[in-house]
């Protein structure tokens, strides 16, 4: 007898997305160049993406890949990092989360896009094994674009993994 697959209800992107997660940059976050440590930003990206993954699945989720991180500009003391993220696509037990980070100066109103990242998470059952997750249902044109691009990135990851 084959494994019984249960169908999970699709979710819309907004069910688990994060539109505004602020992190104030303090002196202990700065490197000798007075810009925020890249590792600090990576840690926050991973935590926030993990929270989005858990909101989507209602399961414990673990990082499988940090597929791509692109630092576009530095964050500086006196600015606030603002994180935005969403599930781009969900497969059987894994999902891609996209995160954008902005540096915002609330005194001047200036905002700069400083980091983009893609992470893959896997949902786990109570025994620590991968478990099925709800599919994502993109609605907007931007969500549909990210949905399609996520599949291309996944195919690349799988091809690289076979080498």
N, C-alpha and C positions, 0 to 999 in steps of 0.2 A: 504494500500500500504506500502511495506517495504521501508526501507532506501536505497537510491541509493549509492552504493559504487563505487568510481572512482578508477581506477587502476593508480598507480603512477609508473613512470619509476624507475627501480632499479638503485642504484648508487654503484660504486666500493668504497672500503675502502679508497683509496688514495684521493677521492674527498673531504673528510673532515678531514683526519687525520692531526695530528700535530707531526712533527718529531723532532723539536728543538725549545723549548721555554725556554730561559735562565732567571734565576732570581739570581742575585748576593746577597749573604748573607752579611748583614751589622750588626754592633753591636746591633742595636735596634731589630734585629730578633732573638737574642740569649737569652737563659734562663741562670740561674746561673751556669749551667754546661758547658757553652760556646758552646752549640749545638743549632741548630735552633729549635724554638718552634714548636711542632707538630701541634698546631692550625694554625700557619702561613702556614705550608705545606698543611694542609687540605683546607684552604681558597683558596689557589692557585690551588689546584687540582679541587675544585668545579668550580672555574671561567674558567679554561682551558677546563674542560669537557663540561661546558655549551656552550662555544664558538664552540667546535667541534659539539655538538648537533645542534646548530643553523646553522652552515655551512652545515650540512647534510640535514636539513629540510627547511631552509629558513623561519623558524618560531621562535617565542619566545618559549623558552624551559625552564622548571623548574625542579629542582631536586626532584625526588620522593623518591629515596633510595640512601644512601651511604652504599652499600651492604657490602663491605669488604675493610678494610684498614690495610695493614700490614707494620709496620715499621721494616725494616731489619737492619738498621744502621743509625747513626746520620749524619747530615750535619754540617759542622763546618765553622767558620769564615775563610775567604780567599778562600772558595770554591764557586762554582756557581751551583745552582740547575738547572738541565736540565730536562724538562718535555717532555714526548712523550705520545701520546694518539691517540685512534681511536675508531670508532663505531665497536663494536664486533658483534652486531646483532640488527636488528630493527624488531619490531612486528607491530601491528596495529597503535598505537599512542605513543608507548614508545620504548626506545632503551637503550642498555647497552653500556657504554663507559668504556674502560679500559685505565688506566693511569699508567705509570711507571715513577719514579723519580730517577735520578742519581745525585750524587754529583761529580762534576768534578773540578779538580785542573788544571787550564790551564797552570800554570808554569811547573808542573811536567808531565802533561798528564794523571795522574791517574784518573780513573773514577770508581765509585762504585754504584751499584744498591742499593738504600736505602729505597724506598717505592713502593708498588704496591697497586692499588685501583680499585674497580669496582663501578660504579655509574649508576643509572637508571634515565633517564630524560623522561619527557612527553612534547610533542609539543602542543601548544595552538593555537586556532584560534583567530580571532579578538574579540570574546566575552569571551575569557578566558576558553573555553572548550577544552578538548582533541580533537585533529584533526589527521586524517590519515597522515602517513609519508612514504617516499619512503623506500622500502626494501633495504637491503644491499646485495651485490653480492661479496662474498669472492672469491679471485682468487688464492692466494698463499696457500701452505700447512699450514703455520702459521695462516693465516686469517681463513681458514677452521676449524682449531683446535679451535681457539677462538670463532668462530661462534657456533660450537657444544657445547663447554663448557658453553657459555652464556645461552643456552637453559636449561642446567642442573641447573645452578644457578637460573634461573627464576622459574623453577618448584619448587625448594627448597623454594624460597621467597613466592610463592603462597601457598605452603603447610603450611609454618609457619604462614602466614597471616590468615589461616582458623582456627587456634587453638583458 
